[in-house]
Amino acid sequence: MPLFRRLLCAALAALSLLPGLAAAEPSAIYLVRHAEKMAEGKDPDLTPQGRLRAQHIAAILRHAGITAIFSTPTARTQQTAAPLAQQTGLTVQLYDPRAPKALVEKVRGLGGAVLVVGHSNTLPELVKLFGGAPGSDILDDEFDRLYQLLPGADGQVRTILLRTP
């Protein structure tokens, strides 16, 4: 096979891999703590205010291009993720909050935007593992923080701190 033809075949093969490479990193990662929860019970549900906040989160992210939603197995995190899952037709994928690196690896292999719903004591570590800046600790009565992490072409991650109503 002539050299030019071999080079052309190699170039075309490399180009065919580009779409897969582009999808190997999410365009944005959103991380949020579960909304307000009932005070009692081992695995409490959301309060009426928490259910309203979950609706607000869904409204904020409705046009963000979410392609995957992750939640811990607790009722409050799944209920926080549910309105967006219903809007997008996505299934909420459960992750183990005790294995944050496994979640980070899985998310980094996805394309599009991703939502992760967690807890006040797990989100700061996740933000760091994704390369973002978590800021101050999340207080027990703080439910409005929404992180937007934007991976850059240079490998840097831009952290934008949003608030939910």
Secondary structure, DSSP 8 states (H G I E B T S, - for coil): --HHHHHHHHHHHHHHHHHHHHTTS-SEEEEEE---B-SSSSS--B-HHHHHHHHHHHHHHTTTTEEEEEE-SSHHHHHHHHHHHHHHT--EEE--TT-HHHHHHHHHT--SEEEEEE-TTTHHHHHHHTT----S---TT---EEEEEEE-TTS-EEEEEEE--
